[in-house]
Amino acid sequence: LQGLSIGGLAEELGLSKSGLFAHFKSKTELQVQVLEAATVVFTERVVRPALGRARGEPRVRALFDGWLTWDRDKVLEGGCIFVAAAAELDDAPGPARDTLVQSQRDWLDCLAQAARIAVTEGHFREALDVEQFAHDQYAVMLGFHHAQRLMRDPQAEARARRAFEALVTAARTPAS
């Protein structure tokens, strides 16, 4: 996101810088709108298809698979824009960070709700801490992103899938 500029975008699109500035008003507003647009694309590519799956564990799996595909297939140049933006914006207060934080809170809530439904459907144990499950699932994906993008680990996807399977198995098994 930090590399985005109204001038660079104008040049790439063959539009005037002043015309784009009139639309976005600032680099920050450009960043906010890019994050909002990415959230819409993510919802359409990852969340909406998963909602078409059966409630419970099948939906939890579909959300994981969709997210893995989103990052692996580089739907947006540079991989997952949310992971990349998090590294840029974690210590940068302002509207772009606020937009990113809200999108990620919504995503974690979606993952927790899917796990909660899996509990209700009897697929996961009743005592499951669904927020912890969502956190752990999110952590698996952050690890996948790092292993795939930075480390170029050819086993990144297989490792992420094994970690997810361990998470699902633990969600099914009564805690000791």
C-alpha positions in Angstrom: 0.0 0.0 0.0 2.8 2.4 0.8 4.0 2.1 -2.8 0.6 3.3 -4.1 0.5 6.8 -5.4 -2.1 8.9 -7.2 0.6 9.9 -9.7 1.7 6.3 -10.3 -1.9 5.1 -10.6 -2.7 8.0 -13.0 0.2 7.0 -15.2 -0.7 3.3 -15.2 -4.3 4.1 -16.1 -3.5 6.8 -18.6 -5.5 9.4 -16.6 -4.7 12.8 -15.3 -3.2 13.0 -11.9 -5.5 15.9 -11.1 -8.5 13.9 -12.1 -7.6 11.0 -9.8 -6.7 13.4 -7.0 -10.2 14.9 -7.3 -11.6 11.5 -6.9 -9.4 10.2 -4.0 -8.4 13.5 -2.4 -5.3 11.9 -0.7 -3.0 8.9 -0.8 -4.6 7.7 2.4 -8.1 7.7 0.8 -6.6 5.8 -2.1 -5.2 3.2 0.3 -8.6 2.9 2.1 -10.5 2.4 -1.1 -8.0 -0.2 -2.3 -8.4 -2.1 1.0 -12.2 -1.8 0.8 -12.2 -3.1 -2.8 -9.9 -6.0 -1.8 -12.3 -6.9 1.0 -15.1 -7.1 -1.5 -13.1 -9.3 -3.8 -12.0 -11.5 -0.9 -15.6 -11.9 0.2 -16.7 -12.8 -3.3 -13.9 -15.3 -3.9 -13.5 -16.8 -0.4 -16.5 -16.2 1.9 -19.4 -16.4 -0.5 -18.5 -19.7 -2.0 -17.9 -21.2 1.4 -21.4 -20.1 2.6 -22.7 -22.4 -0.2 -21.2 -25.4 1.6 -23.0 -27.4 4.3 -23.0 -25.9 7.7 -20.3 -26.9 10.2 -17.0 -28.6 9.4 -17.5 -28.5 5.6 -17.9 -24.8 5.7 -14.9 -24.4 8.0 -12.9 -26.4 5.5 -14.2 -24.4 2.5 -13.2 -21.1 4.2 -9.7 -22.5 4.8 -9.4 -23.8 1.2 -10.7 -20.6 -0.2 -8.2 -18.5 1.8 -5.3 -20.8 0.9 -6.2 -20.5 -2.8 -6.6 -16.7 -2.5 -3.0 -16.5 -1.2 -1.4 -19.3 -3.3 -2.9 -18.2 -6.6 -2.0 -14.6 -6.0 -5.5 -13.3 -6.8 -4.0 -9.8 -6.3 -0.4 -9.1 -7.3 1.9 -9.6 -4.3 -0.1 -12.3 -2.7 -2.6 -11.6 0.1 -2.9 -7.8 0.3 -4.1 -8.0 3.9 -1.0 -9.8 5.1 1.3 -7.4 3.1 -0.6 -4.3 4.4 -0.5 -5.6 8.0 3.3 -5.4 7.8 3.2 -1.9 6.5 0.4 -0.5 8.7 0.8 -2.3 12.0 2.5 0.8 13.6 0.9 3.4 11.4 -2.2 4.9 13.0 -4.8 6.3 10.6 -7.7 5.5 8.4 -5.9 2.9 6.2 -4.9 0.9 9.3 -8.4 1.2 10.8 -9.9 -0.1 7.6 -7.4 -3.1 7.6 -8.0 -3.8 11.3 -11.8 -3.8 10.8 -11.6 -6.2 7.8 -9.4 -8.6 9.7 -11.6 -8.4 12.8 -14.6 -9.2 10.5 -12.6 -12.1 9.0 -11.7 -13.5 12.4 -15.4 -13.2 13.5 -16.4 -15.1 10.3 -13.9 -17.9 11.1 -15.1 -18.0 14.7 -18.8 -18.1 13.6 -18.0 -21.0 11.2 -16.4 -22.9 14.1 -19.4 -22.0 16.4 -21.8 -23.5 13.8 -19.6 -26.6 13.6 -20.0 -27.0 17.4 -23.8 -26.5 17.0 -23.9 -29.1 14.2 -22.0 -31.6 16.4 -18.9 -31.6 14.2 -16.7 -30.0 16.9 -16.7 -30.5 20.6 -19.0 -28.3 22.8 -16.2 -26.9 24.9 -14.2 -25.6 21.9 -13.0 -22.0 22.3 -14.1 -20.8 18.9 -12.1 -17.6 19.1 -9.0 -19.6 19.8 -9.8 -21.9 16.9 -10.2 -18.8 14.6 -6.9 -17.4 15.9 -5.1 -20.6 15.3 -6.5 -21.0 11.8 -5.4 -17.4 11.1 -2.0 -18.2 12.4 -1.7 -21.2 10.0 -2.5 -19.0 7.1 0.1 -16.4 8.2 2.6 -19.1 8.4 1.7 -20.4 5.0 2.0 -16.9 3.5 5.4 -16.4 5.0 6.7 -19.9 4.0 5.3 -19.6 0.4 6.1 -15.9 -0.4 9.2 -15.1 1.6 10.9 -18.5 2.1 9.7 -20.0 -1.2 9.2 -23.3 0.6 7.9 -25.9 -1.9 6.2 -27.7 1.1 4.4 -24.6 2.3 0.9 -25.7 1.2 1.4 -29.3 2.4 2.6 -28.0 5.8 -0.4 -25.6 6.1 -2.8 -28.3 5.3 -1.3 -30.6 7.9 -1.4 -27.9 10.5 -5.1 -27.2 9.6 -5.9 -30.9 9.8 -4.3 -31.0 13.3 -6.4 -28.0 14.3 -9.6 -29.7 13.1 -8.7 -33.0 14.8 -8.1 -31.1 18.0 -11.5 -29.3 17.6 -13.3 -32.7 17.3 -11.5 -34.4 20.2 -12.6 -33.7 23.8 -10.0 -31.7 25.7 -8.2 -33.7 28.4 
